[in-house]
Amino acid sequence: MRNLRCLLLIILVSSCSSNTSSVRKDNQVGEPYVGLKHVINNTLKIAKQGDAEAQYNQGLIYFNGKGVPQDYKQAAMWYRKAAEQGHAQAQYDLGSMYSNGKGVVQDDKKAYMWLNVARINGVDITNAFDILISSMTTKNINEAKNMSNLCLESNYQKCN
């Protein structure tokens, strides 16, 4: 049931967000977005109950600014909540945010840790990883590997 809700959210966000003519210059939602606003509120309610997929979707909503003002800090917060429950795509997106310094303080070691955890959980991170490690020292890579191991061994409880 939760997967169905999340799928519906993705479909609604995709279809509603393609018509940007109803967004005012102040980025407030116009009248045609009432349905989208309802979906976002429902997703938020489910996310607050701890559903990892809804938390990830809430992060996407804030990251892309669809139906809400774009807010990278909120996106990172929701991605982290999902990532700490083992959501692999959230782990990848959070790692990318640390790599680019969007919504969080730029931190190569945390970026490596989350990207590596996402890789271990099945996400193809080859391009992002190659770019990241090209700017890291061997010492920092080893420290980040240790952070990844601690994160995984603690079942995502020690991923700071």
MIPA-287255 format. One record per residue (C-alpha): residue in one letter; residue number from 1; x, y, z. Coordinates in steps of 0.1 Angstrom, whole numbers. Layout:
<rs>
@residu = A&num = NUM&east = X&north = Y&up = Z;
...
</rs>
This chain:
<rs>
@residu = M&num = 1&east = 0&north = 0&up = 0;
@residu = R&num = 2&east = 28&north = 24&up = 9;
@residu = N&num = 3&east = 46&north = 17&up = -24;
@residu = L&num = 4&east = 13&north = 24&up = -43;
@residu = R&num = 5&east = 10&north = 58&up = -24;
@residu = C&num = 6&east = 46&north = 67&up = -33;
@residu = L&num = 7&east = 41&north = 57&up = -69;
@residu = L&num = 8&east = 10&north = 79&up = -71;
@residu = L&num = 9&east = 30&north = 107&up = -56;
@residu = I&num = 10&east = 57&north = 104&up = -82;
@residu = I&num = 11&east = 31&north = 103&up = -110;
@residu = L&num = 12&east = 12&north = 133&up = -96;
@residu = V&num = 13&east = 44&north = 154&up = -90;
@residu = S&num = 14&east = 56&north = 146&up = -125;
@residu = S&num = 15&east = 23&north = 155&up = -142;
@residu = C&num = 16&east = 14&north = 185&up = -121;
@residu = S&num = 17&east = 49&north = 200&up = -121;
@residu = S&num = 18&east = 52&north = 201&up = -159;
@residu = N&num = 19&east = 28&north = 230&up = -160;
@residu = T&num = 20&east = 48&north = 258&up = -145;
@residu = S&num = 21&east = 27&north = 286&up = -158;
@residu = S&num = 22&east = 7&north = 285&up = -126;
@residu = V&num = 23&east = 36&north = 293&up = -103;
@residu = R&num = 24&east = 38&north = 329&up = -94;
@residu = K&num = 25&east = 71&north = 348&up = -95;
@residu = D&num = 26&east = 72&north = 345&up = -56;
@residu = N&num = 27&east = 72&north = 307&up = -61;
@residu = Q&num = 28&east = 39&north = 304&up = -43;
@residu = V&num = 29&east = 16&north = 277&up = -55;
@residu = G&num = 30&east = -12&north = 288&up = -78;
@residu = E&num = 31&east = -48&north = 274&up = -80;
@residu = P&num = 32&east = -41&north = 244&up = -103;
@residu = Y&num = 33&east = -16&north = 231&up = -78;
@residu = V&num = 34&east = -43&north = 224&up = -51;
@residu = G&num = 35&east = -41&north = 187&up = -59;
@residu = L&num = 36&east = -3&north = 187&up = -58;
@residu = K&num = 37&east = -4&north = 205&up = -25;
@residu = H&num = 38&east = -27&north = 178&up = -11;
@residu = V&num = 39&east = -4&north = 151&up = -23;
@residu = I&num = 40&east = 26&north = 169&up = -7;
@residu = N&num = 41&east = 8&north = 172&up = 26;
@residu = N&num = 42&east = -2&north = 135&up = 26;
@residu = T&num = 43&east = 34&north = 126&up = 17;
@residu = L&num = 44&east = 46&north = 148&up = 46;
@residu = K&num = 45&east = 22&north = 131&up = 70;
@residu = I&num = 46&east = 35&north = 96&up = 59;
@residu = A&num = 47&east = 71&north = 108&up = 60;
@residu = K&num = 48&east = 66&north = 121&up = 96;
@residu = Q&num = 49&east = 54&north = 86&up = 105;
@residu = G&num = 50&east = 88&north = 72&up = 95;
@residu = D&num = 51&east = 82&north = 58&up = 61;
@residu = A&num = 52&east = 115&north = 58&up = 43;
@residu = E&num = 53&east = 101&north = 60&up = 8;
@residu = A&num = 54&east = 79&north = 89&up = 17;
@residu = Q&num = 55&east = 109&north = 106&up = 34;
@residu = Y&num = 56&east = 129&north = 102&up = 2;
@residu = N&num = 57&east = 100&north = 116&up = -18;
@residu = Q&num = 58&east = 97&north = 145&up = 5;
@residu = G&num = 59&east = 135&north = 151&up = 0;
@residu = L&num = 60&east = 129&north = 151&up = -38;
@residu = I&num = 61&east = 100&north = 176&up = -35;
@residu = Y&num = 62&east = 122&north = 200&up = -16;
@residu = F&num = 63&east = 153&north = 194&up = -37;
@residu = N&num = 64&east = 134&north = 201&up = -70;
@residu = G&num = 65&east = 111&north = 228&up = -56;
@residu = K&num = 66&east = 80&north = 212&up = -70;
@residu = G&num = 67&east = 49&north = 226&up = -53;
@residu = V&num = 68&east = 71&north = 241&up = -25;
@residu = P&num = 69&east = 99&north = 266&up = -25;
@residu = Q&num = 70&east = 132&north = 248&up = -33;
@residu = D&num = 71&east = 150&north = 242&up = 0;
@residu = Y&num = 72&east = 182&north = 221&up = -1;
@residu = K&num = 73&east = 185&north = 220&up = 37;
@residu = Q&num = 74&east = 150&north = 204&up = 40;
@residu = A&num = 75&east = 159&north = 181&up = 11;
@residu = A&num = 76&east = 191&north = 169&up = 30;
@residu = M&num = 77&east = 171&north = 165&up = 62;
@residu = W&num = 78&east = 146&north = 142&up = 45;
@residu = Y&num = 79&east = 172&north = 123&up = 25;
@residu = R&num = 80&east = 191&north = 117&up = 58;
@residu = K&num = 81&east = 160&north = 103&up = 75;
@residu = A&num = 82&east = 155&north = 79&up = 46;
@residu = A&num = 83&east = 192&north = 71&up = 42;
@residu = E&num = 84&east = 194&north = 61&up = 79;
@residu = Q&num = 85&east = 167&north = 36&up = 73;
@residu = G&num = 86&east = 187&north = 20&up = 45;
@residu = H&num = 87&east = 171&north = 38&up = 15;
@residu = A&num = 88&east = 199&north = 34&up = -11;
@residu = Q&num = 89&east = 188&north = 62&up = -35;
@residu = A&num = 90&east = 185&north = 86&up = -5;
@residu = Q&num = 91&east = 220&north = 75&up = 5;
@residu = Y&num = 92&east = 233&north = 84&up = -30;
@residu = D&num = 93&east = 215&north = 117&up = -31;
@residu = L&num = 94&east = 227&north = 127&up = 3;
@residu = G&num = 95&east = 262&north = 118&up = -6;
@residu = S&num = 96&east = 259&north = 139&up = -37;
@residu = M&num = 97&east = 247&north = 168&up = -16;
@residu = Y&num = 98&east = 277&north = 165&up = 6;
@residu = S&num = 99&east = 300&north = 163&up = -24;
@residu = N&num = 100&east = 285&north = 195&up = -39;
@residu = G&num = 101&east = 277&north = 214&up = -6;
@residu = K&num = 102&east = 240&north = 217&up = -13;
@residu = G&num = 103&east = 220&north = 220&up = 18;
@residu = V&num = 104&east = 249&north = 208&up = 39;
@residu = V&num = 105&east = 285&north = 219&up = 45;
@residu = Q&num = 106&east = 306&north = 204&up = 17;
@residu = D&num = 107&east = 324&north = 174&up = 32;
@residu = D&num = 108&east = 343&north = 149&up = 9;
@residu = K&num = 109&east = 345&north = 122&up = 36;
@residu = K&num = 110&east = 308&north = 123&up = 44;
@residu = A&num = 111&east = 301&north = 123&up = 6;
@residu = Y&num = 112&east = 324&north = 93&up = 2;
@residu = M&num = 113&east = 307&north = 75&up = 32;
@residu = W&num = 114&east = 272&north = 79&up = 19;
@residu = L&num = 115&east = 281&north = 72&up = -17;
@residu = N&num = 116&east = 300&north = 41&up = -7;
@residu = V&num = 117&east = 270&north = 29&up = 15;
@residu = A&num = 118&east = 247&north = 35&up = -15;
@residu = R&num = 119&east = 271&north = 15&up = -37;
@residu = I&num = 120&east = 271&north = -14&up = -12;
@residu = N&num = 121&east = 233&north = -12&up = -13;
@residu = G&num = 122&east = 232&north = -16&up = -50;
@residu = V&num = 123&east = 233&north = 20&up = -65;
@residu = D&num = 124&east = 257&north = 25&up = -95;
@residu = I&num = 125&east = 278&north = 54&up = -83;
@residu = T&num = 126&east = 307&north = 50&up = -106;
@residu = N&num = 127&east = 308&north = 85&up = -121;
@residu = A&num = 128&east = 302&north = 104&up = -88;
@residu = F&num = 129&east = 327&north = 82&up = -70;
@residu = D&num = 130&east = 354&north = 87&up = -97;
@residu = I&num = 131&east = 350&north = 125&up = -95;
@residu = L&num = 132&east = 350&north = 126&up = -57;
@residu = I&num = 133&east = 380&north = 104&up = -51;
@residu = S&num = 134&east = 401&north = 123&up = -76;
@residu = S&num = 135&east = 401&north = 152&up = -52;
@residu = M&num = 136&east = 407&north = 132&up = -20;
@residu = T&num = 137&east = 439&north = 122&up = -3;
@residu = T&num = 138&east = 446&north = 85&up = 5;
@residu = K&num = 139&east = 443&north = 93&up = 42;
@residu = N&num = 140&east = 409&north = 109&up = 37;
@residu = I&num = 141&east = 397&north = 80&up = 16;
@residu = N&num = 142&east = 408&north = 55&up = 43;
@residu = E&num = 143&east = 390&north = 76&up = 69;
@residu = A&num = 144&east = 359&north = 77&up = 48;
@residu = K&num = 145&east = 360&north = 39&up = 43;
@residu = N&num = 146&east = 361&north = 35&up = 80;
@residu = M&num = 147&east = 332&north = 58&up = 84;
@residu = S&num = 148&east = 313&north = 37&up = 58;
@residu = N&num = 149&east = 321&north = 5&up = 77;
@residu = L&num = 150&east = 309&north = 20&up = 110;
@residu = C&num = 151&east = 277&north = 33&up = 94;
@residu = L&num = 152&east = 269&north = -1&up = 80;
@residu = E&num = 153&east = 279&north = -21&up = 111;
@residu = S&num = 154&east = 258&north = 1&up = 133;
@residu = N&num = 155&east = 227&north = -3&up = 110;
@residu = Y&num = 156&east = 229&north = 34&up = 101;
@residu = Q&num = 157&east = 230&north = 46&up = 136;
@residu = K&num = 158&east = 265&north = 60&up = 135;
@residu = C&num = 159&east = 267&north = 77&up = 101;
@residu = N&num = 160&east = 279&north = 111&up = 113;
</rs>
